[in-house]
Amino acid sequence: MCNLETEGTKFGCGHYKVTRKLKKIDCFNQYCIHSVQHPRNCPDCHCDRYFGPDARETITHRTADYCVSCQYWFKDGACQRR
């Protein structure tokens, strides 16, 4: 699996959101669709389509706010049923 080097925002909940992809690190695997070794005419392609974990995450902005996914559950509308 190929990996990315990214820049992004670190939220108060601990999540990291990519704001910019800087560089792709090639795995040189013929079964990875993002690699230069993957054949262009791969018949009935069932090769890896996803990137691996980021090789490097550079934090360009920190915020005490929660990310959109966590905000609902921990800050706004998640209330215990009565």
N, C-alpha and C positions, 0 to 999 in steps of 0.2 A: 504494500500500500504506500502510495506517495503521501507526503506530509506537507504542511504549509508553515511558513513563518508569518505571523500576523501582528497587527496592532489592534488595540481595543480598549473598552471601558470595563473597569472592575466595579461591581456593584456592592452595596452594603450586605447583601444576602450571600455574597461569595461567588456569584456567577460572573462569568467573563463573556462579553459580547464583542465579536469581531467587527471592527469598523473599516479595516483595510487589510487586504491580503498583499503581503510584500513579495513573497518568493515561494515557488514550489520546489520541494526537494524530491527528486525523482528516485524511485525505488529500483528502476531498471528491470522490472518484472514484466514478462510478456503477457501475464494474466491480469495486469492492472490497466484499466482503460485510460488512465491519466499518464501512463508512462510512455516515453519515446520508443520503448521496445514493443509496445502493443501493436500488432499488425492492423493496418488501416482497413483491410477487408476481412476482418474476423467474422467467420460465418456463424450465424445464430449465437451471437456474443452473450455469454453468461459470466463474463469476467468481473473482477472487483470494480465497483462503480463509486466507492466512497473513499474519501481521504482518511488516513489514520489521524491520531491525535496531533495537535499542533506541535511542531518541533520546538518552536519558541513563541511565546506570547509576550509581547511588549505592551505594558499598560501605559496608555497615553492620557487617561483620565480616570480619576477615582471619584466615586460619589457614595454618600451615605444612604441614598435612596435604594429601594429594592428594584430588581428588574421587573418587567411587565408580568412575567409568569408568576413570580413570588408575591407581587404586590397584592393581588387578589386574596391569596391564601393567608398572608401574614399581616396585612395592613388594613385592607378595605372591607370587603363584603363577606368574608367567611365567618359566619356566626354559628354558634352551636344551636342545634334544634332544641326546641322546648317541648 
